[in-house]
Amino acid sequence: MSPVLEINDLEYRHPGQVRSFLQVPEFALQAGERVLLHGPSGCGKSTLLSLITGIRPMQSGRVQVAGQPFSTLSQRRRDAFRADHMGVIFQAFNLLPYLSAVDNVCLAASFSRLRCEREAGRRKEQRQAAARGLLSRLGLDDGTIDLPAWQLSFGQQQRVAAARALFGKPALIIADEPTSALDSRSRDTLLTLLCELCEQSGSALLMVSHDGQVGHHFQRSVDFASLAGEGSHAC
């Protein structure tokens, strides 16, 4: 297997600070691999994900995704590359409240022709049928799928966010504390489904969490403190 994500010599400082907040000398995630990155709240896990996805600009180091030097691309090219090759499950979900569950899933893929073609094809009805199928596999019934996102429960919104990230079989799924507010049973159900769908689509999964007890769902569990090394301040 070749790495779908490679990080080398990453370093990040908050504006106005002299000391590094985050340092990651080296990290690699193989294609199709599922890895949990765990550590306490506030230690820099979400900051790392924002750097990997290009949402936060790199200051120093290199991030390579799907064989491409992602961190050296212009902002416009990073956005286009992320749309084609990454699915992101945000901690706050970032669903559009007045769109239905199925339309929220399809909206993300509308920015990437490649993901539409991988999942369903270019026609709108094909995309919607594929989105409905994915939402159904994640446990949402037909009536729920057509409701606007603001009418959905917290757990249902989490499943919509997961479906949106998975749609189009991206090479890399990034998940930021997607189960932080769930009870243990709901947490394990969602993670089991998420890991199964990643395996079926061939997507690699990198999830960060403060809960190290979910490590059994993953092929590898990494302590964030050991990844970040001695130079990082928050951990």
Buried (B, 14 or more C-beta within 10 A) or exposed (E): EEBBBBBBEBBBBEEEEEEBBBBBBEBBBBBBBBBBBBBEEEBBBBBBBBBBBBBBEBEEBBBBBBEBEBBEBEEEEBBBBBBBBBBBBBBEBEBEEEBBBBBBBBBBBEEBEBBBEBBBEEEEEBBBBBBBEBBBBBEBEEEBBEBBBEEBEEBBBBBBBBBBBBBBBBBBBBBBBBBEEBEEEBBBBBBEBBBEBBEEBEBBBBBBBBBEEBBEBBBEBBEBBEBBBEEBBBB
